[in-house]
Amino acid sequence: MVIFEIILVLCALVSLVLMRRTYFPMNLFWAVGVVSIGIAALLGAFVYSGFTGLKPYHSLASSYAGSVGITSFAIAAFGGVFSRQFHGAGWWIVLLAISSLSAVLLFDVWRLSEDARYGVVAVLVFASLYRLYSNLSSGVFLFAGTAALVISGLASNWIGTQFGVDPTNIYHGLLSVSVLMFGVFATKE
């Protein structure tokens, strides 16, 4: 388990470097998602290494990545669909996003319900299908990242039982692929 967490951390770092090349402010939204997943994975590596005192922090960081991180991915992908409008209003979008993030953190309302997460992932799926249709050469990476993210959340238990592998390792492996695909997509956006 530690190895898969470390692989996820490394994929998050590589993806973060790749995401620098996309336009402002979408690179910040991609980065928030990747950093939240990377921090959760780093804490997970420590937890699975025997530092059980960090388990509550790992759970909190994982929940944060599953709510705020995935929402950031959806905003970034949606922003790619409307790139001209987002690019023109870049700093307003960042101001609004930082204000919203500060508010949800201040009032501790950042945890999304299961239905809300499905809605956020649906936005990500629709944006990836649009990008796949409008620009195949870059859209394939967004689509692959979205597919890996969806499969990691919905089918990692099934895949793990079919192949006799720990489902947590399948989840982290697919999440690593997803994060890398998002990074590659961001460089081509």
Contacts in CASP RR format, 6 or more apart in sequence:
PFRMAT RR
TARGET T0000
AUTHOR 0000-0000-0000
METHOD contacts of the structure
MODEL  1
MVIFEIILVLCALVSLVLMRRTYFPMNLFWAVGVVSIGIAALLGAFVYSG
FTGLKPYHSLASSYAGSVGITSFAIAAFGGVFSRQFHGAGWWIVLLAISS
LSAVLLFDVWRLSEDARYGVVAVLVFASLYRLYSNLSSGVFLFAGTAALV
ISGLASNWIGTQFGVDPTNIYHGLLSVSVLMFGVFATKE
1 48 0 8 1.000
1 166 0 8 1.000
1 168 0 8 1.000
1 169 0 8 1.000
1 172 0 8 1.000
2 45 0 8 1.000
2 48 0 8 1.000
2 49 0 8 1.000
4 168 0 8 1.000
4 169 0 8 1.000
4 172 0 8 1.000
4 173 0 8 1.000
4 176 0 8 1.000
5 41 0 8 1.000
5 42 0 8 1.000
5 44 0 8 1.000
5 45 0 8 1.000
5 48 0 8 1.000
5 172 0 8 1.000
6 41 0 8 1.000
6 45 0 8 1.000
7 172 0 8 1.000
7 173 0 8 1.000
7 176 0 8 1.000
8 37 0 8 1.000
8 38 0 8 1.000
8 41 0 8 1.000
8 172 0 8 1.000
8 173 0 8 1.000
8 175 0 8 1.000
8 176 0 8 1.000
8 179 0 8 1.000
9 38 0 8 1.000
9 41 0 8 1.000
9 42 0 8 1.000
9 45 0 8 1.000
11 176 0 8 1.000
11 177 0 8 1.000
11 179 0 8 1.000
11 180 0 8 1.000
12 34 0 8 1.000
12 35 0 8 1.000
12 37 0 8 1.000
12 38 0 8 1.000
12 41 0 8 1.000
12 179 0 8 1.000
13 38 0 8 1.000
14 180 0 8 1.000
14 183 0 8 1.000
15 30 0 8 1.000
15 34 0 8 1.000
15 179 0 8 1.000
15 180 0 8 1.000
15 182 0 8 1.000
15 183 0 8 1.000
15 186 0 8 1.000
16 31 0 8 1.000
16 34 0 8 1.000
16 35 0 8 1.000
18 183 0 8 1.000
18 184 0 8 1.000
18 186 0 8 1.000
18 187 0 8 1.000
19 27 0 8 1.000
19 30 0 8 1.000
19 31 0 8 1.000
19 34 0 8 1.000
19 182 0 8 1.000
19 183 0 8 1.000
19 186 0 8 1.000
19 187 0 8 1.000
20 27 0 8 1.000
21 27 0 8 1.000
21 186 0 8 1.000
21 187 0 8 1.000
22 30 0 8 1.000
22 186 0 8 1.000
22 187 0 8 1.000
22 189 0 8 1.000
23 83 0 8 1.000
23 87 0 8 1.000
23 189 0 8 1.000
24 87 0 8 1.000
24 90 0 8 1.000
24 94 0 8 1.000
25 86 0 8 1.000
25 90 0 8 1.000
25 91 0 8 1.000
25 93 0 8 1.000
25 94 0 8 1.000
25 97 0 8 1.000
26 76 0 8 1.000
26 79 0 8 1.000
26 80 0 8 1.000
26 83 0 8 1.000
26 86 0 8 1.000
26 186 0 8 1.000
26 189 0 8 1.000
27 186 0 8 1.000
28 94 0 8 1.000
28 97 0 8 1.000
29 72 0 8 1.000
29 73 0 8 1.000
29 75 0 8 1.000
29 76 0 8 1.000
29 79 0 8 1.000
29 97 0 8 1.000
30 72 0 8 1.000
30 73 0 8 1.000
30 76 0 8 1.000
30 182 0 8 1.000
30 183 0 8 1.000
30 186 0 8 1.000
32 68 0 8 1.000
32 69 0 8 1.000
32 72 0 8 1.000
32 101 0 8 1.000
33 65 0 8 1.000
33 68 0 8 1.000
33 69 0 8 1.000
33 70 0 8 1.000
33 72 0 8 1.000
33 73 0 8 1.000
34 179 0 8 1.000
34 182 0 8 1.000
34 183 0 8 1.000
36 61 0 8 1.000
36 64 0 8 1.000
36 65 0 8 1.000
36 66 0 8 1.000
36 68 0 8 1.000
36 69 0 8 1.000
36 72 0 8 1.000
37 65 0 8 1.000
37 69 0 8 1.000
37 175 0 8 1.000
37 179 0 8 1.000
38 65 0 8 1.000
38 179 0 8 1.000
39 61 0 8 1.000
39 65 0 8 1.000
40 58 0 8 1.000
40 61 0 8 1.000
40 62 0 8 1.000
40 64 0 8 1.000
40 65 0 8 1.000
41 172 0 8 1.000
43 54 0 8 1.000
43 57 0 8 1.000
43 58 0 8 1.000
43 61 0 8 1.000
44 54 0 8 1.000
44 58 0 8 1.000
46 54 0 8 1.000
46 58 0 8 1.000
47 53 0 8 1.000
47 54 0 8 1.000
47 55 0 8 1.000
47 58 0 8 1.000
63 111 0 8 1.000
64 110 0 8 1.000
66 112 0 8 1.000
66 117 0 8 1.000
67 110 0 8 1.000
67 111 0 8 1.000
67 112 0 8 1.000
67 117 0 8 1.000
68 101 0 8 1.000
68 104 0 8 1.000
68 110 0 8 1.000
70 117 0 8 1.000
70 120 0 8 1.000
70 121 0 8 1.000
70 124 0 8 1.000
70 149 0 8 1.000
71 112 0 8 1.000
71 120 0 8 1.000
73 124 0 8 1.000
73 149 0 8 1.000
73 182 0 8 1.000
74 120 0 8 1.000
74 121 0 8 1.000
74 123 0 8 1.000
74 124 0 8 1.000
74 127 0 8 1.000
75 97 0 8 1.000
76 186 0 8 1.000
77 123 0 8 1.000
77 124 0 8 1.000
77 127 0 8 1.000
77 128 0 8 1.000
77 131 0 8 1.000
77 142 0 8 1.000
77 146 0 8 1.000
78 123 0 8 1.000
78 127 0 8 1.000
79 86 0 8 1.000
79 127 0 8 1.000
80 86 0 8 1.000
80 127 0 8 1.000
80 131 0 8 1.000
80 189 0 8 1.000
81 127 0 8 1.000
81 130 0 8 1.000
81 131 0 8 1.000
83 189 0 8 1.000
86 93 0 8 1.000
101 110 0 8 1.000
104 110 0 8 1.000
112 120 0 8 1.000
121 146 0 8 1.000
121 149 0 8 1.000
121 150 0 8 1.000
124 146 0 8 1.000
124 149 0 8 1.000
125 146 0 8 1.000
125 150 0 8 1.000
127 142 0 8 1.000
128 139 0 8 1.000
128 142 0 8 1.000
128 143 0 8 1.000
128 145 0 8 1.000
128 146 0 8 1.000
128 147 0 8 1.000
129 143 0 8 1.000
131 138 0 8 1.000
131 139 0 8 1.000
131 142 0 8 1.000
131 143 0 8 1.000
131 185 0 8 1.000
132 139 0 8 1.000
132 140 0 8 1.000
132 142 0 8 1.000
132 143 0 8 1.000
137 188 0 8 1.000
138 185 0 8 1.000
138 188 0 8 1.000
138 189 0 8 1.000
139 185 0 8 1.000
139 188 0 8 1.000
141 181 0 8 1.000
141 182 0 8 1.000
141 183 0 8 1.000
141 184 0 8 1.000
141 185 0 8 1.000
141 188 0 8 1.000
142 181 0 8 1.000
142 182 0 8 1.000
142 185 0 8 1.000
144 177 0 8 1.000
144 181 0 8 1.000
145 177 0 8 1.000
145 178 0 8 1.000
145 181 0 8 1.000
145 182 0 8 1.000
145 185 0 8 1.000
146 178 0 8 1.000
148 174 0 8 1.000
148 175 0 8 1.000
148 177 0 8 1.000
148 178 0 8 1.000
148 181 0 8 1.000
149 174 0 8 1.000
149 175 0 8 1.000
149 178 0 8 1.000
151 159 0 8 1.000
151 174 0 8 1.000
152 170 0 8 1.000
152 171 0 8 1.000
152 173 0 8 1.000
152 174 0 8 1.000
152 175 0 8 1.000
152 178 0 8 1.000
153 171 0 8 1.000
153 174 0 8 1.000
156 167 0 8 1.000
156 168 0 8 1.000
156 170 0 8 1.000
156 171 0 8 1.000
156 174 0 8 1.000
157 167 0 8 1.000
159 165 0 8 1.000
159 167 0 8 1.000
159 170 0 8 1.000
160 166 0 8 1.000
160 167 0 8 1.000
160 170 0 8 1.000
161 167 0 8 1.000
163 170 0 8 1.000
END
